[in-house]
Amino acid sequence: MIVQDIISHIEELCPLAYAEDFDNVGLLVGSNTQEVSGVLISLDTLENVVDEAIKNKCNMIVSFHPIIFSGLKKITGKTYVERVVLKAIKNDIAIYAMHTALDNSWNGVSDRICDELGLTDKSILIPQKGTIKKLITFVPKKDAETLRNALFAVGGGSIGNYDHCSFNIEGLGSFQGNEASNPTVGTKGKTHFEEEIQLGITFAKHLEGTIIRTLHENHPYEEVAYEITTLENTNQHIGMGMIGSLKKPITEMHFMTLLKTKMNVPVVRHSALSGKMIQKVAVLGGSGSFAIEHAKRAGVDAYVTADLKYHDFYKAEGQLILADIGHYESEQYTKNLLFEYLTKKIPNFAFILSAENTNPIKYS
């Protein structure tokens, strides 16, 4: 088992193509060809987490948050980030982080919060734009089925809850090869007409490289004509935050008790209570003030997130309850999610769930 094997499984769950532009995700320290003796899974990579990895003979750390977020101009050990990187390098420990790629995953951070709170009928709060692409190509009629099935096999033709989707138009194609050509059908130097299918399929943007490679491997022509465009369709399964519903409405105070119990928090900061019942709930792990207006437009009764500022609470305007449960608290189950996923994908391998509480905020 090498580092890349672990990465490949993680990126099936949360392809890095869906990470936010500001983020720093992927392999941050180490080589993807390094042999892996064990993997420690943590929310953050701090010095004590690296020490924990060393103690447990793990030479790879899978961390939700990236320890290197902005550029490092020097590594002298004067900051906690520099000390972590130095210690990891000295002990040949690879560090990988996926952060907002997992935030935007259907089975990611917000989905886990929904599960903890017992929310069902889930949907994405803020679908990410530009995640659906379309391929148009032209293939001889007799070869269309082979090419179509090959593209389906690698994930082409999927949109929302449907797969094996395509559109096929019969027509007559023409081409003439020059002296350097080697045409599959027809004769070089002569215009050839061929009964063709214009084949159109949609696909998820992270599959673009695979789709193009599969197209060339399964298309009979020497020169393959195709075009790829990005669609404006809403992606139902990629994006920030989630909306879900409790099985039955509960009072606001009952909801606060539910948050404290299920999310293991000593206190919830929230906007003014209005006496309304709570059933439809939006959640977003980490800093979520940017999504308040989205939650209001979705007509939810409560929005659960973290890092809300003083003036953010005014934005509730009596339309919903804004509940801040804390940054760490909102993401605390993320490492469990990753641990469960990876142990299922690669049984009988040394995955260890970090026992370190990396929350920098304390309550007295």
Order of alpha helices (4+ residues) and beta strands (2+ residues): alpha-beta-beta-alpha-beta-alpha-beta-alpha-alpha-beta-beta-alpha-beta-beta-alpha-beta-beta-alpha-beta-beta-alpha-beta-beta-alpha-alpha-beta
